[in-house]
């Protein structure tokens, strides 16, 4: 199964002292060829990058990990999920709704270290 690696998981994986379980899961997805990214995840990573080493790592990720694109279908699903969350009193960042929608649209596992995704999943 393909695995969409969220920004929060990439951050843990790229930290020298990041969460070991997440680091192992990211490494496994990379080794198996199941790792995927999306435009929103890359934007978040590029936005937080510091220094030449981090920029080089992000360029490598961008050039080697397949992208699950934010298509019209993904945005339509994101709109539905956002309305559903809002109607049930849950406010989550639009970026998380979009990333969650990418995973859903492509039937990908979502590897994350962010409780917002769990909250969205519980509502659906």
FIVEXRO-38425 format. One line per 8 residues: number of its first residue (from 0); their letters; for each residue x, y, z of N, C-alpha, C, O. Coordinates in Angstrom, 1 decimal. Example, Ala and Ser with C-alpha at 12.3 -4.5 7.8 and 13.67 -1.06 7.14 Angstrom:
! FIVEXRO-38425
0) as) 13.2:-5.7:7.8:12.3:-4.5:7.8:13.2:-3.3:7.8:14.2:-3.3:8.5 ~ 12.8:-2.2:7.1:13.7:-1.1:7.1:12.9:0.0:7.9:13.4:1.1:8.0
//
This chain:
! FIVEXRO-38425
0) xxxxxxxx) 0.8:-1.2:0.0:0.0:0.0:0.0:0.9:1.2:0.0:1.9:1.3:0.7 ~ 0.5:2.2:-0.8:1.3:3.5:-0.8:1.1:4.2:0.5:0.0:4.1:1.1 ~ 2.0:5.0:0.9:2.0:5.8:2.1:2.3:7.2:1.9:3.4:7.6:1.4 ~ 1.3:8.1:2.2:1.6:9.5:2.1:2.2:9.9:3.4:1.6:9.8:4.5 ~ 3.4:10.5:3.3:4.2:10.9:4.5:3.9:12.3:4.8:4.4:13.2:4.0 ~ 3.2:12.6:5.8:2.9:14.0:6.2:4.1:14.8:6.7:5.1:14.2:7.0 ~ 4.0:16.1:6.6:5.0:17.0:7.1:5.5:16.6:8.5:6.7:16.6:8.7 ~ 4.6:16.4:9.4:4.9:16.0:10.8:5.8:14.8:10.9:6.7:14.7:11.7
8) xxxxxxxx) 5.6:13.8:10.0:6.4:12.6:10.0:7.7:12.9:9.4:8.8:12.4:9.9 ~ 7.8:13.7:8.3:9.1:14.0:7.7:9.9:14.8:8.7:11.1:14.5:8.8 ~ 9.3:15.7:9.5:10.1:16.4:10.5:10.8:15.5:11.5:11.9:15.6:11.8 ~ 10.0:14.5:12.0:10.5:13.5:12.9:11.6:12.7:12.2:12.7:12.4:12.8 ~ 11.4:12.3:11.0:12.4:11.4:10.3:13.7:12.2:10.0:14.7:11.6:10.0 ~ 13.6:13.5:9.8:14.8:14.2:9.4:15.6:14.7:10.6:16.7:15.2:10.5 ~ 14.9:14.7:11.8:15.6:15.1:13.0:16.5:14.0:13.5:16.2:12.8:13.4 ~ 17.7:14.4:14.0:18.6:13.3:14.5:18.0:12.6:15.7:18.3:11.4:15.9
16) xxxxxxxx) 17.2:13.3:16.5:16.6:12.7:17.7:15.1:12.7:17.6:14.4:12.8:18.6 ~ 14.6:12.5:16.4:13.2:12.4:16.1:12.6:11.1:16.7:13.4:10.2:17.0 ~ 11.3:11.0:16.8:10.6:9.8:17.2:11.1:8.6:16.5:10.9:8.5:15.2 ~ 11.6:7.6:17.2:12.2:6.4:16.6:11.2:5.6:15.8:11.5:5.1:14.7 ~ 10.0:5.5:16.3:9.0:4.7:15.6:8.6:5.3:14.3:8.5:4.6:13.3 ~ 8.4:6.6:14.3:8.1:7.3:13.0:9.3:7.3:12.1:9.1:7.0:10.9 ~ 10.5:7.4:12.6:11.7:7.3:11.7:11.8:6.0:11.0:12.1:5.9:9.9 ~ 11.5:4.9:11.8:11.5:3.6:11.2:10.4:3.4:10.1:10.6:2.8:9.1
24) xxxxxxxx) 9.2:3.9:10.4:8.1:3.8:9.5:8.4:4.6:8.2:8.1:4.1:7.1 ~ 9.0:5.8:8.3:9.4:6.5:7.1:10.5:5.8:6.3:10.4:5.6:5.1 ~ 11.5:5.3:7.0:12.5:4.5:6.4:12.0:3.3:5.6:12.4:3.0:4.5 ~ 11.0:2.6:6.3:10.4:1.4:5.6:9.7:1.8:4.4:9.8:1.1:3.4 ~ 8.9:2.9:4.4:8.1:3.4:3.3:9.1:3.8:2.1:8.8:3.5:1.0 ~ 10.2:4.4:2.5:11.2:4.8:1.5:11.8:3.5:0.8:12.0:3.5:-0.4 ~ 12.2:2.6:1.7:12.9:1.4:1.2:12.0:0.5:0.3:12.5:-0.1:-0.7 ~ 10.7:0.5:0.6:9.8:-0.4:-0.1:9.3:0.3:-1.4:8.7:-0.3:-2.2
32) xxxxxxxx) 9.6:1.6:-1.5:9.1:2.4:-2.7:7.7:2.8:-2.6:7.1:3.3:-3.5 ~ 7.1:2.7:-1.4:5.7:3.0:-1.1:5.5:4.5:-0.7:4.4:5.0:-0.6 ~ 6.6:5.2:-0.4:6.5:6.6:0.1:6.0:7.5:-1.0:6.3:7.4:-2.2 ~ 5.1:8.4:-0.6:4.6:9.4:-1.5:4.5:10.8:-0.8:4.6:10.8:0.5 ~ 4.5:11.8:-1.5:4.3:13.2:-1.0:3.2:13.9:-1.8:2.6:13.3:-2.7 ~ 3.0:15.1:-1.4:2.0:15.9:-2.2:2.5:17.4:-2.2:3.4:17.7:-1.5 ~ 1.9:18.1:-3.1:2.3:19.5:-3.2:2.2:20.3:-1.9:3.1:21.1:-1.5 ~ 1.1:20.1:-1.1:0.9:20.8:0.1:2.0:20.4:1.1:2.5:21.2:1.9
40) xxxxxxxx) 2.3:19.1:1.2:3.4:18.7:2.1:4.7:19.3:1.8:5.4:19.8:2.6 ~ 5.0:19.3:0.5:6.3:19.9:0.1:6.3:21.4:0.3:7.4:21.9:0.7 ~ 5.2:22.1:0.2:5.1:23.5:0.5:5.4:23.7:2.0:6.2:24.6:2.3 ~ 4.8:22.9:2.8:5.1:23.1:4.2:6.5:22.8:4.6:7.1:23.5:5.4 ~ 7.1:21.8:4.0:8.5:21.5:4.2:9.4:22.6:3.7:10.3:23.0:4.4 ~ 9.2:23.1:2.5:10.0:24.2:1.9:9.9:25.4:2.8:10.8:26.2:3.0 ~ 8.7:25.7:3.3:8.4:26.9:4.1:9.2:26.8:5.4:9.6:27.9:5.9 ~ 9.5:25.6:5.9:10.2:25.5:7.2:11.7:25.2:7.1:12.4:25.1:8.1
48) xxxxxxxx) 12.2:25.1:5.8:13.6:24.7:5.6:14.5:25.8:6.0:14.3:27.0:5.8 ~ 15.6:25.3:6.6:16.7:26.2:7.0:18.0:25.6:6.6:18.3:24.5:6.8 ~ 18.9:26.4:6.0:20.2:26.0:5.7:20.3:25.2:4.4:19.3:24.6:4.0 ~ 21.5:25.1:3.9:21.8:24.4:2.6:21.5:22.9:2.7:21.1:22.3:1.8 ~ 21.9:22.3:3.9:21.7:20.9:4.0:20.2:20.5:4.0:19.9:19.5:3.3 ~ 19.4:21.3:4.7:17.9:21.0:4.6:17.4:21.2:3.2:16.5:20.4:2.8 ~ 17.8:22.3:2.6:17.3:22.5:1.2:17.7:21.4:0.3:16.9:21.0:-0.6 ~ 18.9:20.9:0.4:19.4:19.8:-0.4:18.5:18.5:-0.2:18.2:17.8:-1.1
56) xxxxxxxx) 18.2:18.3:1.1:17.4:17.1:1.4:16.0:17.2:0.8:15.5:16.3:0.3 ~ 15.4:18.4:0.9:14.1:18.6:0.3:14.1:18.5:-1.2:13.2:17.9:-1.8 ~ 15.2:19.0:-1.8:15.3:18.8:-3.3:15.3:17.3:-3.6:14.7:16.9:-4.6 ~ 16.1:16.6:-2.8:16.2:15.1:-3.1:14.8:14.5:-2.9:14.4:13.6:-3.7 ~ 14.1:14.8:-1.8:12.8:14.2:-1.6:11.9:14.6:-2.8:11.2:13.7:-3.3 ~ 11.9:15.8:-3.2:11.1:16.3:-4.3:11.4:15.6:-5.6:10.5:15.3:-6.4 ~ 12.6:15.3:-5.8:13.1:14.6:-7.1:12.9:13.1:-7.1:12.9:12.5:-8.2 ~ 12.8:12.5:-5.9:12.8:11.0:-5.9:11.5:10.4:-5.4:11.2:9.2:-5.7
64) xxxxxxxx) 10.7:11.1:-4.6:9.4:10.6:-4.1:8.3:11.0:-5.0:8.1:12.2:-5.2 ~ 7.5:10.0:-5.4:6.3:10.4:-6.3:5.3:11.2:-5.6:5.2:11.1:-4.4 ~ 4.7:12.1:-6.3:3.7:13.1:-5.8:2.3:12.6:-6.1:2.0:12.3:-7.2 ~ 1.5:12.7:-5.1:0.1:12.5:-5.2:-0.5:13.9:-5.4:-0.6:14.7:-4.4 ~ -1.0:14.2:-6.6:-1.4:15.6:-6.9:-2.7:16.0:-6.3:-3.6:15.2:-6.1 ~ -2.8:17.3:-6.0:-4.0:17.9:-5.5:-4.9:18.2:-6.7:-4.9:19.3:-7.2 ~ -5.6:17.2:-7.2:-6.5:17.4:-8.3:-7.8:18.0:-7.9:-8.1:18.3:-6.7 ~ -8.7:18.3:-8.9:-10.0:18.9:-8.6:-10.8:17.9:-7.7:-11.5:18.4:-6.8
72) xxxxxxxx) -10.7:16.6:-8.0:-11.3:15.6:-7.1:-10.9:15.7:-5.7:-11.7:15.7:-4.8 ~ -9.6:15.9:-5.5:-9.1:16.1:-4.1:-9.6:17.3:-3.4:-10.0:17.3:-2.3 ~ -9.7:18.4:-4.2:-10.2:19.6:-3.6:-11.7:19.5:-3.3:-12.2:20.0:-2.3 ~ -12.5:18.8:-4.1:-13.9:18.6:-3.9:-14.1:17.8:-2.6:-14.9:18.1:-1.8 ~ -13.3:16.7:-2.5:-13.3:15.9:-1.3:-12.9:16.8:0.0:-13.6:16.6:1.0 ~ -11.9:17.6:-0.2:-11.5:18.4:0.9:-12.6:19.4:1.4:-12.8:19.6:2.5 ~ -13.3:19.9:0.4:-14.5:20.8:0.7:-15.5:20.1:1.5:-16.1:20.6:2.5 ~ -15.8:18.8:1.1:-16.8:18.0:1.8:-16.4:17.7:3.2:-17.2:17.8:4.1
80) xxxxxxxx) -15.1:17.3:3.3:-14.6:17.0:4.7:-14.6:18.2:5.6:-14.9:18.2:6.7 ~ -14.2:19.4:5.0:-14.2:20.6:5.8:-15.6:21.0:6.3:-15.8:21.3:7.4 ~ -16.6:20.9:5.4:-18.0:21.1:5.8:-18.5:20.2:6.9:-19.1:20.5:7.8 ~ -18.1:18.9:6.7:-18.5:17.9:7.7:-17.9:18.2:9.0:-18.5:18.1:10.1 ~ -16.6:18.5:9.0:-15.9:18.8:10.3:-16.5:20.0:11.0:-16.8:20.0:12.1 ~ -16.8:21.0:10.2:-17.3:22.3:10.7:-18.7:22.0:11.3:-19.1:22.6:12.3 ~ -19.5:21.3:10.6:-20.9:21.0:11.0:-20.9:20.2:12.3:-21.9:20.3:13.1 ~ -19.8:19.5:12.6:-19.7:18.7:13.9:-18.9:19.4:14.9:-18.6:18.9:15.9
88) xxxxxxxx) -18.6:20.7:14.7:-17.9:21.5:15.7:-16.4:21.4:15.7:-15.7:21.8:16.6 ~ -15.8:20.7:14.7:-14.4:20.5:14.7:-13.7:21.5:13.7:-14.1:21.5:12.5 ~ -12.8:22.2:14.2:-12.0:23.2:13.4:-10.6:22.6:13.3:-9.9:22.5:14.3 ~ -10.2:22.3:12.1:-8.8:21.9:11.9:-8.2:22.7:10.7:-9.0:23.3:9.9 ~ -6.9:22.8:10.7:-6.3:23.6:9.6:-6.6:23.1:8.2:-6.7:21.9:8.0 ~ -6.9:24.0:7.3:-7.2:23.6:6.0:-6.1:22.8:5.3:-6.4:21.9:4.5 ~ -4.9:23.1:5.7:-3.8:22.3:5.2:-3.9:20.8:5.5:-3.7:19.9:4.7 ~ -4.3:20.5:6.8:-4.5:19.2:7.2:-5.7:18.5:6.5:-5.6:17.3:6.2
96) xxxxxxxx) -6.7:19.2:6.3:-7.9:18.7:5.6:-7.5:18.3:4.1:-7.9:17.3:3.6 ~ -6.7:19.2:3.5:-6.2:18.9:2.2:-5.3:17.7:2.1:-5.5:16.8:1.3 ~ -4.4:17.6:3.0:-3.5:16.4:3.1:-4.3:15.1:3.3:-4.0:14.1:2.7 ~ -5.2:15.2:4.3:-6.0:14.0:4.6:-6.8:13.6:3.3:-7.0:12.4:3.0 ~ -7.3:14.6:2.6:-8.1:14.3:1.4:-7.3:13.7:0.3:-7.7:12.9:-0.4 ~ -6.0:14.1:0.2:-5.1:13.5:-0.8:-5.0:12.0:-0.5:-5.1:11.2:-1.3 ~ -4.7:11.7:0.8:-4.6:10.3:1.2:-5.9:9.5:0.9:-5.8:8.4:0.4 ~ -7.0:10.1:1.2:-8.3:9.4:1.0:-8.5:9.2:-0.5:-8.9:8.1:-1.0
104) xxxxxxxx) -8.3:10.2:-1.3:-8.5:10.1:-2.8:-7.7:9.1:-3.4:-8.1:8.4:-4.4 ~ -6.4:8.9:-3.0:-5.5:8.0:-3.6:-5.5:6.6:-2.8:-4.7:5.7:-3.2 ~ -6.3:6.5:-1.8:-6.4:5.3:-1.0:-5.0:4.9:-0.4:-4.6:3.8:-0.5 ~ -4.4:6.0:0.1:-3.0:5.8:0.6:-3.1:5.8:2.2:-4.0:6.5:2.8 ~ -2.2:5.1:2.8:-2.1:5.2:4.2:-1.5:6.6:4.5:-0.7:7.1:3.7 ~ -1.8:7.2:5.6:-1.3:8.5:6.0:-0.4:8.3:7.2:-0.9:8.0:8.3 ~ 0.9:8.6:7.0:1.8:8.5:8.1:2.1:9.9:8.7:2.6:10.8:8.0 ~ 1.6:10.1:9.9:1.7:11.4:10.5:1.9:11.4:12.0:1.7:10.3:12.6
112) xxxxxxxx) 2.4:12.5:12.5:2.5:12.7:13.9:1.7:13.9:14.3:2.3:14.9:14.9 ~ 0.4:13.9:14.0:-0.4:15.1:14.1:-1.8:14.6:14.5:-2.5:13.9:13.7 ~ -2.3:15.0:15.7:-3.6:14.5:16.2:-4.8:15.0:15.4:-5.9:14.4:15.5 ~ -4.6:16.1:14.6:-5.7:16.6:13.8:-6.2:15.5:12.8:-7.4:15.4:12.5 ~ -5.3:14.7:12.3:-5.7:13.6:11.3:-6.6:12.6:12.0:-7.6:12.1:11.5 ~ -6.2:12.3:13.3:-7.0:11.3:14.1:-8.4:11.9:14.3:-9.4:11.2:14.2 ~ -8.5:13.1:14.6:-9.8:13.8:14.9:-10.7:13.8:13.6:-11.9:13.6:13.7 ~ -10.1:14.1:12.5:-10.8:14.1:11.2:-11.4:12.6:11.0:-12.5:12.5:10.6
120) xxxx) -10.5:11.7:11.1:-10.9:10.3:10.9:-12.0:9.8:11.8:-12.9:9.1:11.3 ~ -12.0:10.3:13.0:-13.1:9.9:14.0:-14.4:10.5:13.6:-15.4:9.8:13.8 ~ -14.4:11.6:13.0:-15.7:12.2:12.5:-16.2:11.6:11.3:-17.5:11.6:11.1 ~ -15.4:11.0:10.5:-15.9:10.4:9.2:-16.2:9.0:9.4:-16.6:8.3:8.5
//
